[in-house]
Amino acid sequence: MNKAELVSAIAKRADVPSSTVDAVLSGLQEELVEAITRGEKVAVSGLITVERTQRSARTGRNPQTGESIEIPAANTVKVTAGSNLKKAASNVPV
């Protein structure tokens, strides 16, 4: 499902115009980006948790040459599924 399909599905389910849903999703995206930039954790109970984490510097290996390379430390984003998403995923047969 892409963004346009998501907007359409939410608009239909909530019985609101697609433009309103699109504006809300854009606002959510902007707020998530700003919160992560500030180093804050964002949690939507039962759905998702998003937080900034630090990845340590490490030694990697170039797969083509086998040469060791140093990979610098970096900030990254950790996304954790909430209980409702986990439950939905566990109910799908493998």
PDB file of N, CA, C and O in Angstrom:
ATOM      1  N   MET A   1       0.842  -1.165   0.000  1.00  0.00           N
ATOM      2  CA  MET A   1       0.000   0.000   0.000  1.00  0.00           C
ATOM      3  C   MET A   1       0.894   1.236   0.000  1.00  0.00           C
ATOM      4  O   MET A   1       1.762   1.383   0.860  1.00  0.00           O
ATOM      5  N   ASN A   2       0.678   2.119  -0.964  1.00  0.00           N
ATOM      6  CA  ASN A   2       1.441   3.359  -0.997  1.00  0.00           C
ATOM      7  C   ASN A   2       0.657   4.477  -0.302  1.00  0.00           C
ATOM      8  O   ASN A   2      -0.444   4.247   0.199  1.00  0.00           O
ATOM      9  N   LYS A   3       1.226   5.681  -0.273  1.00  0.00           N
ATOM     10  CA  LYS A   3       0.601   6.775   0.468  1.00  0.00           C
ATOM     11  C   LYS A   3      -0.777   7.123  -0.096  1.00  0.00           C
ATOM     12  O   LYS A   3      -1.715   7.338   0.671  1.00  0.00           O
ATOM     13  N   ALA A   4      -0.912   7.182  -1.410  1.00  0.00           N
ATOM     14  CA  ALA A   4      -2.199   7.529  -2.014  1.00  0.00           C
ATOM     15  C   ALA A   4      -3.274   6.502  -1.650  1.00  0.00           C
ATOM     16  O   ALA A   4      -4.415   6.867  -1.365  1.00  0.00           O
ATOM     17  N   GLU A   5      -2.914   5.238  -1.660  1.00  0.00           N
ATOM     18  CA  GLU A   5      -3.866   4.182  -1.287  1.00  0.00           C
ATOM     19  C   GLU A   5      -4.227   4.278   0.195  1.00  0.00           C
ATOM     20  O   GLU A   5      -5.382   4.080   0.571  1.00  0.00           O
ATOM     21  N   LEU A   6      -3.240   4.581   1.030  1.00  0.00           N
ATOM     22  CA  LEU A   6      -3.485   4.737   2.460  1.00  0.00           C
ATOM     23  C   LEU A   6      -4.419   5.914   2.717  1.00  0.00           C
ATOM     24  O   LEU A   6      -5.366   5.798   3.495  1.00  0.00           O
ATOM     25  N   VAL A   7      -4.157   7.040   2.069  1.00  0.00           N
ATOM     26  CA  VAL A   7      -5.006   8.224   2.216  1.00  0.00           C
ATOM     27  C   VAL A   7      -6.436   7.892   1.809  1.00  0.00           C
ATOM     28  O   VAL A   7      -7.383   8.247   2.511  1.00  0.00           O
ATOM     29  N   SER A   8      -6.591   7.224   0.699  1.00  0.00           N
ATOM     30  CA  SER A   8      -7.920   6.868   0.209  1.00  0.00           C
ATOM     31  C   SER A   8      -8.644   5.937   1.180  1.00  0.00           C
ATOM     32  O   SER A   8      -9.827   6.133   1.460  1.00  0.00           O
ATOM     33  N   ALA A   9      -7.952   4.937   1.690  1.00  0.00           N
ATOM     34  CA  ALA A   9      -8.560   3.980   2.612  1.00  0.00           C
ATOM     35  C   ALA A   9      -8.978   4.643   3.926  1.00  0.00           C
ATOM     36  O   ALA A   9     -10.059   4.368   4.446  1.00  0.00           O
ATOM     37  N   ILE A  10      -8.126   5.511   4.458  1.00  0.00           N
ATOM     38  CA  ILE A  10      -8.450   6.196   5.712  1.00  0.00           C
ATOM     39  C   ILE A  10      -9.609   7.161   5.497  1.00  0.00           C
ATOM     40  O   ILE A  10     -10.504   7.253   6.338  1.00  0.00           O
ATOM     41  N   ALA A  11      -9.599   7.883   4.373  1.00  0.00           N
ATOM     42  CA  ALA A  11     -10.679   8.825   4.073  1.00  0.00           C
ATOM     43  C   ALA A  11     -12.017   8.104   4.000  1.00  0.00           C
ATOM     44  O   ALA A  11     -13.026   8.597   4.506  1.00  0.00           O
ATOM     45  N   LYS A  12     -12.020   6.939   3.369  1.00  0.00           N
ATOM     46  CA  LYS A  12     -13.246   6.164   3.245  1.00  0.00           C
ATOM     47  C   LYS A  12     -13.703   5.651   4.620  1.00  0.00           C
ATOM     48  O   LYS A  12     -14.884   5.737   4.957  1.00  0.00           O
ATOM     49  N   ARG A  13     -12.766   5.123   5.405  1.00  0.00           N
ATOM     50  CA  ARG A  13     -13.090   4.563   6.717  1.00  0.00           C
ATOM     51  C   ARG A  13     -13.573   5.647   7.690  1.00  0.00           C
ATOM     52  O   ARG A  13     -14.505   5.418   8.461  1.00  0.00           O
ATOM     53  N   ALA A  14     -12.941   6.820   7.654  1.00  0.00           N
ATOM     54  CA  ALA A  14     -13.285   7.895   8.589  1.00  0.00           C
ATOM     55  C   ALA A  14     -14.356   8.830   8.036  1.00  0.00           C
ATOM     56  O   ALA A  14     -14.836   9.713   8.746  1.00  0.00           O
ATOM     57  N   ASP A  15     -14.729   8.640   6.777  1.00  0.00           N
ATOM     58  CA  ASP A  15     -15.731   9.471   6.120  1.00  0.00           C
ATOM     59  C   ASP A  15     -15.353  10.957   6.162  1.00  0.00           C
ATOM     60  O   ASP A  15     -16.153  11.816   6.533  1.00  0.00           O
ATOM     61  N   VAL A  16     -14.104  11.224   5.768  1.00  0.00           N
ATOM     62  CA  VAL A  16     -13.603  12.600   5.653  1.00  0.00           C
ATOM     63  C   VAL A  16     -12.953  12.759   4.288  1.00  0.00           C
ATOM     64  O   VAL A  16     -12.600  11.765   3.653  1.00  0.00           O
ATOM     65  N   PRO A  17     -12.789  13.995   3.828  1.00  0.00           N
ATOM     66  CA  PRO A  17     -12.163  14.203   2.513  1.00  0.00           C
ATOM     67  C   PRO A  17     -10.706  13.717   2.481  1.00  0.00           C
ATOM     68  O   PRO A  17      -9.993  13.775   3.483  1.00  0.00           O
ATOM     69  N   SER A  18     -10.291  13.244   1.317  1.00  0.00           N
ATOM     70  CA  SER A  18      -8.910  12.770   1.149  1.00  0.00           C
ATOM     71  C   SER A  18      -7.908  13.879   1.433  1.00  0.00           C
ATOM     72  O   SER A  18      -6.826  13.615   1.958  1.00  0.00           O
ATOM     73  N   SER A  19      -8.256  15.117   1.091  1.00  0.00           N
ATOM     74  CA  SER A  19      -7.332  16.237   1.325  1.00  0.00           C
ATOM     75  C   SER A  19      -7.059  16.418   2.814  1.00  0.00           C
ATOM     76  O   SER A  19      -5.949  16.782   3.201  1.00  0.00           O
ATOM     77  N   THR A  20      -8.056  16.169   3.644  1.00  0.00           N
ATOM     78  CA  THR A  20      -7.882  16.277   5.091  1.00  0.00           C
ATOM     79  C   THR A  20      -6.945  15.186   5.601  1.00  0.00           C
ATOM     80  O   THR A  20      -6.046  15.452   6.399  1.00  0.00           O
ATOM     81  N   VAL A  21      -7.157  13.978   5.143  1.00  0.00           N
ATOM     82  CA  VAL A  21      -6.300  12.858   5.554  1.00  0.00           C
ATOM     83  C   VAL A  21      -4.868  13.104   5.097  1.00  0.00           C
ATOM     84  O   VAL A  21      -3.927  12.862   5.853  1.00  0.00           O
ATOM     85  N   ASP A  22      -4.694  13.585   3.865  1.00  0.00           N
ATOM     86  CA  ASP A  22      -3.357  13.860   3.344  1.00  0.00           C
ATOM     87  C   ASP A  22      -2.665  14.927   4.190  1.00  0.00           C
ATOM     88  O   ASP A  22      -1.474  14.814   4.477  1.00  0.00           O
ATOM     89  N   ALA A  23      -3.406  15.961   4.589  1.00  0.00           N
ATOM     90  CA  ALA A  23      -2.834  17.016   5.426  1.00  0.00           C
ATOM     91  C   ALA A  23      -2.435  16.465   6.790  1.00  0.00           C
ATOM     92  O   ALA A  23      -1.387  16.837   7.319  1.00  0.00           O
ATOM     93  N   VAL A  24      -3.248  15.589   7.366  1.00  0.00           N
ATOM     94  CA  VAL A  24      -2.926  14.987   8.668  1.00  0.00           C
ATOM     95  C   VAL A  24      -1.670  14.119   8.562  1.00  0.00           C
ATOM     96  O   VAL A  24      -0.792  14.190   9.422  1.00  0.00           O
ATOM     97  N   LEU A  25      -1.584  13.303   7.512  1.00  0.00           N
ATOM     98  CA  LEU A  25      -0.395  12.458   7.344  1.00  0.00           C
ATOM     99  C   LEU A  25       0.856  13.296   7.120  1.00  0.00           C
ATOM    100  O   LEU A  25       1.928  12.954   7.621  1.00  0.00           O
ATOM    101  N   SER A  26       0.733  14.384   6.377  1.00  0.00           N
ATOM    102  CA  SER A  26       1.878  15.282   6.175  1.00  0.00           C
ATOM    103  C   SER A  26       2.298  15.915   7.496  1.00  0.00           C
ATOM    104  O   SER A  26       3.489  16.049   7.776  1.00  0.00           O
ATOM    105  N   GLY A  27       1.318  16.303   8.305  1.00  0.00           N
ATOM    106  CA  GLY A  27       1.626  16.857   9.622  1.00  0.00           C
ATOM    107  C   GLY A  27       2.295  15.838  10.522  1.00  0.00           C
ATOM    108  O   GLY A  27       3.227  16.168  11.256  1.00  0.00           O
ATOM    109  N   LEU A  28       1.824  14.601  10.467  1.00  0.00           N
ATOM    110  CA  LEU A  28       2.436  13.521  11.240  1.00  0.00           C
ATOM    111  C   LEU A  28       3.891  13.329  10.822  1.00  0.00           C
ATOM    112  O   LEU A  28       4.773  13.189  11.668  1.00  0.00           O
ATOM    113  N   GLN A  29       4.133  13.322   9.521  1.00  0.00           N
ATOM    114  CA  GLN A  29       5.503  13.157   9.028  1.00  0.00           C
ATOM    115  C   GLN A  29       6.398  14.288   9.522  1.00  0.00           C
ATOM    116  O   GLN A  29       7.506  14.039   9.997  1.00  0.00           O
ATOM    117  N   GLU A  30       5.928  15.524   9.414  1.00  0.00           N
ATOM    118  CA  GLU A  30       6.727  16.668   9.860  1.00  0.00           C
ATOM    119  C   GLU A  30       7.007  16.587  11.357  1.00  0.00           C
ATOM    120  O   GLU A  30       8.127  16.853  11.792  1.00  0.00           O
ATOM    121  N   GLU A  31       6.012  16.227  12.140  1.00  0.00           N
ATOM    122  CA  GLU A  31       6.187  16.147  13.584  1.00  0.00           C
ATOM    123  C   GLU A  31       7.145  15.024  13.966  1.00  0.00           C
ATOM    124  O   GLU A  31       7.961  15.195  14.872  1.00  0.00           O
ATOM    125  N   LEU A  32       7.060  13.866  13.283  1.00  0.00           N
ATOM    126  CA  LEU A  32       7.991  12.774  13.551  1.00  0.00           C
ATOM    127  C   LEU A  32       9.428  13.198  13.254  1.00  0.00           C
ATOM    128  O   LEU A  32      10.337  12.924  14.037  1.00  0.00           O
ATOM    129  N   VAL A  33       9.624  13.862  12.127  1.00  0.00           N
ATOM    130  CA  VAL A  33      10.974  14.312  11.743  1.00  0.00           C
ATOM    131  C   VAL A  33      11.514  15.290  12.782  1.00  0.00           C
ATOM    132  O   VAL A  33      12.670  15.185  13.194  1.00  0.00           O
ATOM    133  N   GLU A  34      10.685  16.238  13.206  1.00  0.00           N
ATOM    134  CA  GLU A  34      11.142  17.216  14.199  1.00  0.00           C
ATOM    135  C   GLU A  34      11.428  16.555  15.543  1.00  0.00           C
ATOM    136  O   GLU A  34      12.412  16.897  16.198  1.00  0.00           O
ATOM    137  N   ALA A  35      10.593  15.623  15.959  1.00  0.00           N
ATOM    138  CA  ALA A  35      10.809  14.939  17.237  1.00  0.00           C
ATOM    139  C   ALA A  35      12.100  14.121  17.202  1.00  0.00           C
ATOM    140  O   ALA A  35      12.871  14.139  18.161  1.00  0.00           O
ATOM    141  N   ILE A  36      12.335  13.412  16.111  1.00  0.00           N
ATOM    142  CA  ILE A  36      13.563  12.620  15.982  1.00  0.00           C
ATOM    143  C   ILE A  36      14.778  13.545  15.976  1.00  0.00           C
ATOM    144  O   ILE A  36      15.808  13.222  16.566  1.00  0.00           O
ATOM    145  N   THR A  37      14.659  14.689  15.312  1.00  0.00           N
ATOM    146  CA  THR A  37      15.750  15.661  15.277  1.00  0.00           C
ATOM    147  C   THR A  37      16.070  16.148  16.691  1.00  0.00           C
ATOM    148  O   THR A  37      17.237  16.344  17.032  1.00  0.00           O
ATOM    149  N   ARG A  38      15.038  16.342  17.511  1.00  0.00           N
ATOM    150  CA  ARG A  38      15.242  16.779  18.898  1.00  0.00           C
ATOM    151  C   ARG A  38      15.687  15.636  19.801  1.00  0.00           C
ATOM    152  O   ARG A  38      16.043  15.870  20.956  1.00  0.00           O
ATOM    153  N   GLY A  39      15.673  14.418  19.304  1.00  0.00           N
ATOM    154  CA  GLY A  39      16.077  13.265  20.104  1.00  0.00           C
ATOM    155  C   GLY A  39      14.957  12.703  20.957  1.00  0.00           C
ATOM    156  O   GLY A  39      15.207  11.946  21.895  1.00  0.00           O
ATOM    157  N   GLU A  40      13.723  13.069  20.638  1.00  0.00           N
ATOM    158  CA  GLU A  40      12.581  12.594  21.411  1.00  0.00           C
ATOM    159  C   GLU A  40      12.050  11.277  20.868  1.00  0.00           C
ATOM    160  O   GLU A  40      12.199  10.968  19.686  1.00  0.00           O
ATOM    161  N   LYS A  41      11.439  10.520  21.739  1.00  0.00           N
ATOM    162  CA  LYS A  41      10.800   9.258  21.384  1.00  0.00           C
ATOM    163  C   LYS A  41       9.319   9.544  21.145  1.00  0.00           C
ATOM    164  O   LYS A  41       8.696  10.261  21.927  1.00  0.00           O
ATOM    165  N   VAL A  42       8.754   8.992  20.076  1.00  0.00           N
ATOM    166  CA  VAL A  42       7.338   9.163  19.774  1.00  0.00           C
ATOM    167  C   VAL A  42       6.677   7.799  19.866  1.00  0.00           C
ATOM    168  O   VAL A  42       7.082   6.856  19.187  1.00  0.00           O
ATOM    169  N   ALA A  43       5.646   7.699  20.719  1.00  0.00           N
ATOM    170  CA  ALA A  43       4.956   6.432  20.903  1.00  0.00           C
ATOM    171  C   ALA A  43       3.465   6.633  20.687  1.00  0.00           C
ATOM    172  O   ALA A  43       2.849   7.487  21.324  1.00  0.00           O
ATOM    173  N   VAL A  44       2.887   5.843  19.788  1.00  0.00           N
ATOM    174  CA  VAL A  44       1.447   5.789  19.611  1.00  0.00           C
ATOM    175  C   VAL A  44       1.051   4.439  20.199  1.00  0.00           C
ATOM    176  O   VAL A  44       1.280   3.391  19.594  1.00  0.00           O
ATOM    177  N   SER A  45       0.458   4.482  21.381  1.00  0.00           N
ATOM    178  CA  SER A  45       0.183   3.276  22.151  1.00  0.00           C
ATOM    179  C   SER A  45      -0.550   2.215  21.323  1.00  0.00           C
ATOM    180  O   SER A  45      -1.578   2.491  20.705  1.00  0.00           O
ATOM    181  N   GLY A  46      -0.005   1.010  21.324  1.00  0.00           N
ATOM    182  CA  GLY A  46      -0.603  -0.111  20.613  1.00  0.00           C
ATOM    183  C   GLY A  46      -0.265  -0.170  19.141  1.00  0.00           C
ATOM    184  O   GLY A  46      -0.533  -1.178  18.487  1.00  0.00           O
ATOM    185  N   LEU A  47       0.325   0.904  18.597  1.00  0.00           N
ATOM    186  CA  LEU A  47       0.590   0.943  17.157  1.00  0.00           C
ATOM    187  C   LEU A  47       2.076   0.929  16.833  1.00  0.00           C
ATOM    188  O   LEU A  47       2.569   0.003  16.189  1.00  0.00           O
ATOM    189  N   ILE A  48       2.791   1.962  17.283  1.00  0.00           N
ATOM    190  CA  ILE A  48       4.184   2.097  16.853  1.00  0.00           C
ATOM    191  C   ILE A  48       4.956   3.003  17.809  1.00  0.00           C
ATOM    192  O   ILE A  48       4.388   3.906  18.423  1.00  0.00           O
ATOM    193  N   THR A  49       6.252   2.748  17.923  1.00  0.00           N
ATOM    194  CA  THR A  49       7.164   3.615  18.661  1.00  0.00           C
ATOM    195  C   THR A  49       8.341   3.920  17.747  1.00  0.00           C
ATOM    196  O   THR A  49       8.900   3.023  17.115  1.00  0.00           O
ATOM    197  N   VAL A  50       8.712   5.198  17.684  1.00  0.00           N
ATOM    198  CA  VAL A  50       9.812   5.642  16.831  1.00  0.00           C
ATOM    199  C   VAL A  50      10.785   6.417  17.708  1.00  0.00           C
ATOM    200  O   VAL A  50      10.378   7.313  18.447  1.00  0.00           O
ATOM    201  N   GLU A  51      12.076   6.076  17.629  1.00  0.00           N
ATOM    202  CA  GLU A  51      13.076   6.783  18.414  1.00  0.00           C
ATOM    203  C   GLU A  51      14.420   6.806  17.699  1.00  0.00           C
ATOM    204  O   GLU A  51      14.721   5.949  16.867  1.00  0.00           O
ATOM    205  N   ARG A  52      15.224   7.820  18.050  1.00  0.00           N
ATOM    206  CA  ARG A  52      16.570   7.925  17.487  1.00  0.00           C
ATOM    207  C   ARG A  52      17.521   7.120  18.355  1.00  0.00           C
ATOM    208  O   ARG A  52      17.470   7.198  19.583  1.00  0.00           O
ATOM    209  N   THR A  53      18.385   6.348  17.717  1.00  0.00           N
ATOM    210  CA  THR A  53      19.391   5.572  18.444  1.00  0.00           C
ATOM    211  C   THR A  53      20.756   5.843  17.840  1.00  0.00           C
ATOM    212  O   THR A  53      20.862   6.379  16.737  1.00  0.00           O
ATOM    213  N   GLN A  54      21.790   5.473  18.561  1.00  0.00           N
ATOM    214  CA  GLN A  54      23.154   5.624  18.071  1.00  0.00           C
ATOM    215  C   GLN A  54      23.724   4.262  17.711  1.00  0.00           C
ATOM    216  O   GLN A  54      23.578   3.292  18.455  1.00  0.00           O
ATOM    217  N   ARG A  55      24.372   4.209  16.565  1.00  0.00           N
ATOM    218  CA  ARG A  55      25.055   2.996  16.136  1.00  0.00           C
ATOM    219  C   ARG A  55      26.548   3.255  16.302  1.00  0.00           C
ATOM    220  O   ARG A  55      27.063   4.264  15.822  1.00  0.00           O
ATOM    221  N   SER A  56      27.234   2.354  16.973  1.00  0.00           N
ATOM    222  CA  SER A  56      28.665   2.511  17.247  1.00  0.00           C
ATOM    223  C   SER A  56      29.485   2.366  15.974  1.00  0.00           C
ATOM    224  O   SER A  56      29.045   1.764  14.994  1.00  0.00           O
ATOM    225  N   ALA A  57      30.688   2.933  16.011  1.00  0.00           N
ATOM    226  CA  ALA A  57      31.631   2.733  14.919  1.00  0.00           C
ATOM    227  C   ALA A  57      32.040   1.268  14.901  1.00  0.00           C
ATOM    228  O   ALA A  57      32.112   0.619  15.945  1.00  0.00           O
ATOM    229  N   ARG A  58      32.303   0.760  13.719  1.00  0.00           N
ATOM    230  CA  ARG A  58      32.672  -0.656  13.620  1.00  0.00           C
ATOM    231  C   ARG A  58      33.531  -0.884  12.387  1.00  0.00           C
ATOM    232  O   ARG A  58      33.649  -0.022  11.516  1.00  0.00           O
ATOM    233  N   THR A  59      34.121  -2.057  12.338  1.00  0.00           N
ATOM    234  CA  THR A  59      34.912  -2.456  11.185  1.00  0.00           C
ATOM    235  C   THR A  59      34.056  -3.331  10.295  1.00  0.00           C
ATOM    236  O   THR A  59      33.457  -4.307  10.748  1.00  0.00           O
ATOM    237  N   GLY A  60      34.004  -2.970   9.020  1.00  0.00           N
ATOM    238  CA  GLY A  60      33.251  -3.759   8.055  1.00  0.00           C
ATOM    239  C   GLY A  60      34.194  -4.350   7.029  1.00  0.00           C
ATOM    240  O   GLY A  60      35.412  -4.209   7.140  1.00  0.00           O
ATOM    241  N   ARG A  61      33.635  -5.006   6.038  1.00  0.00           N
ATOM    242  CA  ARG A  61      34.449  -5.624   5.010  1.00  0.00           C
ATOM    243  C   ARG A  61      33.821  -5.336   3.651  1.00  0.00           C
ATOM    244  O   ARG A  61      32.620  -5.524   3.456  1.00  0.00           O
ATOM    245  N   ASN A  62      34.645  -4.880   2.718  1.00  0.00           N
ATOM    246  CA  ASN A  62      34.199  -4.654   1.349  1.00  0.00           C
ATOM    247  C   ASN A  62      33.950  -6.020   0.714  1.00  0.00           C
ATOM    248  O   ASN A  62      34.884  -6.814   0.603  1.00  0.00           O
ATOM    249  N   PRO A  63      32.714  -6.317   0.294  1.00  0.00           N
ATOM    250  CA  PRO A  63      32.420  -7.653  -0.221  1.00  0.00           C
ATOM    251  C   PRO A  63      33.120  -7.968  -1.549  1.00  0.00           C
ATOM    252  O   PRO A  63      33.320  -9.137  -1.877  1.00  0.00           O
ATOM    253  N   GLN A  64      33.487  -6.949  -2.302  1.00  0.00           N
ATOM    254  CA  GLN A  64      34.150  -7.206  -3.585  1.00  0.00           C
ATOM    255  C   GLN A  64      35.631  -7.508  -3.425  1.00  0.00           C
ATOM    256  O   GLN A  64      36.179  -8.379  -4.101  1.00  0.00           O
ATOM    257  N   THR A  65      36.277  -6.766  -2.509  1.00  0.00           N
ATOM    258  CA  THR A  65      37.727  -6.928  -2.373  1.00  0.00           C
ATOM    259  C   THR A  65      38.126  -7.667  -1.107  1.00  0.00           C
ATOM    260  O   THR A  65      39.251  -8.157  -1.006  1.00  0.00           O
ATOM    261  N   GLY A  66      37.223  -7.754  -0.141  1.00  0.00           N
ATOM    262  CA  GLY A  66      37.558  -8.378   1.136  1.00  0.00           C
ATOM    263  C   GLY A  66      38.333  -7.465   2.051  1.00  0.00           C
ATOM    264  O   GLY A  66      38.703  -7.861   3.156  1.00  0.00           O
ATOM    265  N   GLU A  67      38.587  -6.244   1.609  1.00  0.00           N
ATOM    266  CA  GLU A  67      39.365  -5.281   2.379  1.00  0.00           C
ATOM    267  C   GLU A  67      38.549  -4.772   3.567  1.00  0.00           C
ATOM    268  O   GLU A  67      37.347  -4.535   3.446  1.00  0.00           O
ATOM    269  N   SER A  68      39.210  -4.607   4.718  1.00  0.00           N
ATOM    270  CA  SER A  68      38.546  -4.059   5.898  1.00  0.00           C
ATOM    271  C   SER A  68      38.347  -2.562   5.731  1.00  0.00           C
ATOM    272  O   SER A  68      39.224  -1.859   5.228  1.00  0.00           O
ATOM    273  N   ILE A  69      37.185  -2.082   6.160  1.00  0.00           N
ATOM    274  CA  ILE A  69      36.907  -0.647   6.111  1.00  0.00           C
ATOM    275  C   ILE A  69      36.316  -0.235   7.455  1.00  0.00           C
ATOM    276  O   ILE A  69      35.653  -1.026   8.126  1.00  0.00           O
ATOM    277  N   GLU A  70      36.565   1.006   7.835  1.00  0.00           N
ATOM    278  CA  GLU A  70      36.021   1.534   9.082  1.00  0.00           C
ATOM    279  C   GLU A  70      34.693   2.220   8.780  1.00  0.00           C
ATOM    280  O   GLU A  70      34.630   3.113   7.934  1.00  0.00           O
ATOM    281  N   ILE A  71      33.648   1.810   9.461  1.00  0.00           N
ATOM    282  CA  ILE A  71      32.329   2.417   9.312  1.00  0.00           C
ATOM    283  C   ILE A  71      32.138   3.330  10.521  1.00  0.00           C
ATOM    284  O   ILE A  71      32.187   2.863  11.659  1.00  0.00           O
ATOM    285  N   PRO A  72      31.920   4.630  10.287  1.00  0.00           N
ATOM    286  CA  PRO A  72      31.831   5.567  11.399  1.00  0.00           C
ATOM    287  C   PRO A  72      30.540   5.401  12.206  1.00  0.00           C
ATOM    288  O   PRO A  72      29.565   4.816  11.735  1.00  0.00           O
ATOM    289  N   ALA A  73      30.561   5.925  13.424  1.00  0.00           N
ATOM    290  CA  ALA A  73      29.351   5.933  14.259  1.00  0.00           C
ATOM    291  C   ALA A  73      28.302   6.804  13.574  1.00  0.00           C
ATOM    292  O   ALA A  73      28.638   7.741  12.849  1.00  0.00           O
ATOM    293  N   ALA A  74      27.031   6.487  13.810  1.00  0.00           N
ATOM    294  CA  ALA A  74      25.963   7.248  13.170  1.00  0.00           C
ATOM    295  C   ALA A  74      24.695   7.184  14.010  1.00  0.00           C
ATOM    296  O   ALA A  74      24.495   6.262  14.801  1.00  0.00           O
ATOM    297  N   ASN A  75      23.855   8.177  13.818  1.00  0.00           N
ATOM    298  CA  ASN A  75      22.512   8.135  14.404  1.00  0.00           C
ATOM    299  C   ASN A  75      21.604   7.417  13.413  1.00  0.00           C
ATOM    300  O   ASN A  75      21.776   7.533  12.199  1.00  0.00           O
ATOM    301  N   THR A  76      20.645   6.682  13.941  1.00  0.00           N
ATOM    302  CA  THR A  76      19.698   5.966  13.099  1.00  0.00           C
ATOM    303  C   THR A  76      18.333   5.996  13.769  1.00  0.00           C
ATOM    304  O   THR A  76      18.211   6.473  14.897  1.00  0.00           O
ATOM    305  N   VAL A  77      17.320   5.504  13.104  1.00  0.00           N
ATOM    306  CA  VAL A  77      15.970   5.499  13.639  1.00  0.00           C
ATOM    307  C   VAL A  77      15.554   4.060  13.922  1.00  0.00           C
ATOM    308  O   VAL A  77      15.747   3.167  13.097  1.00  0.00           O
ATOM    309  N   LYS A  78      14.984   3.856  15.092  1.00  0.00           N
ATOM    310  CA  LYS A  78      14.477   2.543  15.484  1.00  0.00           C
ATOM    311  C   LYS A  78      12.953   2.623  15.513  1.00  0.00           C
ATOM    312  O   LYS A  78      12.384   3.488  16.179  1.00  0.00           O
ATOM    313  N   VAL A  79      12.304   1.728  14.797  1.00  0.00           N
ATOM    314  CA  VAL A  79      10.844   1.671  14.758  1.00  0.00           C
ATOM    315  C   VAL A  79      10.418   0.342  15.368  1.00  0.00           C
ATOM    316  O   VAL A  79      10.868  -0.719  14.936  1.00  0.00           O
ATOM    317  N   THR A  80       9.553   0.403  16.371  1.00  0.00           N
ATOM    318  CA  THR A  80       9.089  -0.795  17.055  1.00  0.00           C
ATOM    319  C   THR A  80       7.577  -0.906  16.900  1.00  0.00           C
ATOM    320  O   THR A  80       6.843   0.050  17.148  1.00  0.00           O
ATOM    321  N   ALA A  81       7.129  -2.073  16.491  1.00  0.00           N
ATOM    322  CA  ALA A  81       5.696  -2.313  16.349  1.00  0.00           C
ATOM    323  C   ALA A  81       5.044  -2.398  17.721  1.00  0.00           C
ATOM    324  O   ALA A  81       5.612  -2.957  18.659  1.00  0.00           O
ATOM    325  N   GLY A  82       3.846  -1.838  17.824  1.00  0.00           N
ATOM    326  CA  GLY A  82       3.083  -1.909  19.061  1.00  0.00           C
ATOM    327  C   GLY A  82       2.321  -3.217  19.159  1.00  0.00           C
ATOM    328  O   GLY A  82       2.364  -4.043  18.247  1.00  0.00           O
ATOM    329  N   SER A  83       1.629  -3.398  20.261  1.00  0.00           N
ATOM    330  CA  SER A  83       0.945  -4.661  20.528  1.00  0.00           C
ATOM    331  C   SER A  83      -0.122  -4.993  19.494  1.00  0.00           C
ATOM    332  O   SER A  83      -0.277  -6.159  19.132  1.00  0.00           O
ATOM    333  N   ASN A  84      -0.861  -3.998  19.008  1.00  0.00           N
ATOM    334  CA  ASN A  84      -1.898  -4.278  18.011  1.00  0.00           C
ATOM    335  C   ASN A  84      -1.297  -4.749  16.687  1.00  0.00           C
ATOM    336  O   ASN A  84      -1.838  -5.648  16.044  1.00  0.00           O
ATOM    337  N   LEU A  85      -0.180  -4.144  16.279  1.00  0.00           N
ATOM    338  CA  LEU A  85       0.480  -4.591  15.044  1.00  0.00           C
ATOM    339  C   LEU A  85       1.072  -5.982  15.211  1.00  0.00           C
ATOM    340  O   LEU A  85       0.979  -6.813  14.308  1.00  0.00           O
ATOM    341  N   LYS A  86       1.680  -6.235  16.363  1.00  0.00           N
ATOM    342  CA  LYS A  86       2.247  -7.557  16.611  1.00  0.00           C
ATOM    343  C   LYS A  86       1.163  -8.630  16.601  1.00  0.00           C
ATOM    344  O   LYS A  86       1.357  -9.714  16.051  1.00  0.00           O
ATOM    345  N   LYS A  87       0.021  -8.322  17.213  1.00  0.00           N
ATOM    346  CA  LYS A  87      -1.087  -9.274  17.248  1.00  0.00           C
ATOM    347  C   LYS A  87      -1.597  -9.539  15.840  1.00  0.00           C
ATOM    348  O   LYS A  87      -1.878 -10.686  15.492  1.00  0.00           O
ATOM    349  N   ALA A  88      -1.723  -8.492  15.019  1.00  0.00           N
ATOM    350  CA  ALA A  88      -2.198  -8.652  13.644  1.00  0.00           C
ATOM    351  C   ALA A  88      -1.234  -9.515  12.828  1.00  0.00           C
ATOM    352  O   ALA A  88      -1.663 -10.354  12.036  1.00  0.00           O
ATOM    353  N   ALA A  89       0.066  -9.305  13.025  1.00  0.00           N
ATOM    354  CA  ALA A  89       1.060 -10.081  12.298  1.00  0.00           C
ATOM    355  C   ALA A  89       1.062 -11.547  12.721  1.00  0.00           C
ATOM    356  O   ALA A  89       1.280 -12.434  11.896  1.00  0.00           O
ATOM    357  N   SER A  90       0.822 -11.799  13.998  1.00  0.00           N
ATOM    358  CA  SER A  90       0.847 -13.190  14.478  1.00  0.00           C
ATOM    359  C   SER A  90      -0.384 -13.974  14.036  1.00  0.00           C
ATOM    360  O   SER A  90      -0.364 -15.205  14.054  1.00  0.00           O
ATOM    361  N   ASN A  91      -1.441 -13.294  13.644  1.00  0.00           N
ATOM    362  CA  ASN A  91      -2.655 -13.971  13.208  1.00  0.00           C
ATOM    363  C   ASN A  91      -2.622 -14.359  11.736  1.00  0.00           C
ATOM    364  O   ASN A  91      -3.553 -15.005  11.256  1.00  0.00           O
ATOM    365  N   VAL A  92      -1.582 -13.984  11.014  1.00  0.00           N
ATOM    366  CA  VAL A  92      -1.453 -14.322   9.600  1.00  0.00           C
ATOM    367  C   VAL A  92      -0.662 -15.615   9.481  1.00  0.00           C
ATOM    368  O   VAL A  92       0.437 -15.717  10.027  1.00  0.00           O
ATOM    369  N   PRO A  93      -1.206 -16.614   8.768  1.00  0.00           N
ATOM    370  CA  PRO A  93      -0.467 -17.873   8.639  1.00  0.00           C
ATOM    371  C   PRO A  93       0.833 -17.703   7.857  1.00  0.00           C
ATOM    372  O   PRO A  93       0.932 -16.876   6.950  1.00  0.00           O
ATOM    373  N   VAL A  94       1.814 -18.499   8.229  1.00  0.00           N
ATOM    374  CA  VAL A  94       3.139 -18.401   7.595  1.00  0.00           C
ATOM    375  C   VAL A  94       3.149 -19.086   6.274  1.00  0.00           C
ATOM    376  O   VAL A  94       4.178 -19.106   5.597  1.00  0.00           O
TER     377      VAL A  94
END
